[in-house]
Amino acid sequence: MPRAVAINVGANTTLPGFRGPIRPDRRFAYVPIPEREPTADPVPTYGDLAFPLDVDVSTVADRRVHLDPEFAGLYGSTASTYGDEHGVKAGPLSALDPGDSLFFYATLSLHGDPDAAPDLPPEWGAYLIGEFRVARAVTGETYRALDPAERQRFASNAHCKRTDFDAKVLVAGGEGSRLFDRAVPLSAPEGGATAGPLVTDLSADSGRGPWWRRVLRYDADATERLRAVVADAQP
């Protein structure tokens, strides 16, 4: 039976200084973080990307983007890949098997009338925004040992474009990988820092402290239930 992990991605109040928006109808914009390392291959700037919901990137238009995760068909990407240089994520991600789920969640700021969205946190919250149905997950060391043809599936990943490859894990998404049409709240309606039932009831996390920065783990039964919640939330 498939298992799942969920990790935090995307723009935040530190990088680049603002969160992506979410509307009362749960439409949202996935805004990546900036690229902070030298790259051997060209990467887009914020100004190059056509963000939905009129996201204002005028203050960072010339900054390069670390487009990770990338979703096939979004912002010019033709593949679904994710890489991470942090060991705390590399362990659970590299243990994912084909068919498992890698969920991505982001902190988003509510844009619009809070009274029109009583089931959402009134200011900001953590939301599931996308999923990979895992095709392959490899450690950075394994990637270096792959033959060129096998490495090609990860070639468009942001870490593979850096001058110095630094990913401790790489994940390729297969069929069924997508950015959601509607975000799914992990935070409770009371406020962004309060964990909702998808965290406290389904994941192995306690929901105490800054849970929205942690890796969330789901066993097989919880993964099946989480997938059903996500499917029901899409139009």
KAJO-V105163 format. One record per run of one state. SS is the DSSP state (H for helix, E for strand, L for the rest). FROM is the first residue (numbers start at 0). LEN is the number of residues. If there is no record, write none. Layout:
ss=SS from=FROM len=LEN
ss=SS from=FROM len=LEN
//
This chain:
ss=L from=0 len=3
ss=E from=3 len=5
ss=L from=8 len=3
ss=E from=11 len=1
ss=L from=12 len=3
ss=E from=15 len=1
ss=L from=16 len=3
ss=E from=19 len=3
ss=L from=22 len=5
ss=E from=27 len=1
ss=L from=28 len=4
ss=E from=32 len=2
ss=L from=34 len=4
ss=E from=38 len=1
ss=L from=39 len=5
ss=E from=44 len=1
ss=H from=45 len=3
ss=L from=48 len=9
ss=H from=57 len=3
ss=L from=60 len=3
ss=E from=63 len=3
ss=L from=66 len=3
ss=E from=69 len=1
ss=L from=70 len=10
ss=E from=80 len=4
ss=L from=84 len=2
ss=H from=86 len=8
ss=L from=94 len=6
ss=E from=100 len=10
ss=L from=110 len=3
ss=H from=113 len=3
ss=L from=116 len=7
ss=E from=123 len=16
ss=H from=139 len=6
ss=L from=145 len=2
ss=H from=147 len=7
ss=L from=154 len=3
ss=H from=157 len=4
ss=E from=161 len=1
ss=L from=162 len=6
ss=E from=168 len=5
ss=L from=173 len=4
ss=E from=177 len=8
ss=L from=185 len=1
ss=E from=186 len=2
ss=L from=188 len=2
ss=E from=190 len=5
ss=L from=195 len=1
ss=H from=196 len=4
ss=L from=200 len=10
ss=H from=210 len=3
ss=L from=213 len=2
ss=E from=215 len=3
ss=L from=218 len=1
ss=H from=219 len=14
ss=L from=233 len=2
//
